[in-house]
Amino acid sequence: MKLLIRYTFIALLMSAMACKPSQPKQTVPAADLVDTDFQAYLPKVEEKKEEVVEQTPEGQDDLGFPEGDVNVEVDTILTHLSARDLGGIQVYRILVYSDRDRDKAEEVVGYLKNEFGNYEVDMTFEQPNYKVRVGYYFDRLTAHGVYTSLKKKFRAAFLVKEKMHVDKVARRIKRANAEKAAAMEITEEDEY
């Protein structure tokens, strides 16, 4: 019986302690707890004042036009990229035909050259299919414009992203510049 009274007394004592209200907490504003002055921890940077002096030859205004031969600059950039061997430059082409029938592929090439003479048309054989691709476009927007016009005739056509070697790009630019120069000479002769 004494044991039962002891356990009851301990239980009442523990329940009385659990019900005892805790002392009120003293609230401290968060600003007092955290030091918000981080200037001591930031690295110190000395301010350097640099004077920018632009020199222009007398009598010439800077109009923002490139000086010198732009093609030479492009060639140097392309040779630099070629030396780095980045795997090529991204181009977009339009795959118009892909099937095993060579005669049909040649027919598609002939049709494209007759109807759309200004597009570059290539037929390649990637076993087991002949593939006809059109154009080389460096941005997707231009390629998509041509793609929509070709899609009317060739419903299976779609855009293909390829990598073109930098040397091939340089050769294409030189060939295009030569063709442009030849066309300019012809138009100048026609004017006289």
PyMOL commands that set and color helices and strands:
alter all, ss='L'
color gray80, all
select helices_A, chain A and resi 2-19+30-33+70-84+102-115+140-151+166-191
alter helices_A, ss='H'
color red, helices_A
select strands_A, chain A and resi 89-99+121-126+129-137+158-164
alter strands_A, ss='S'
color yellow, strands_A
deselect
rebuild
show_as cartoon
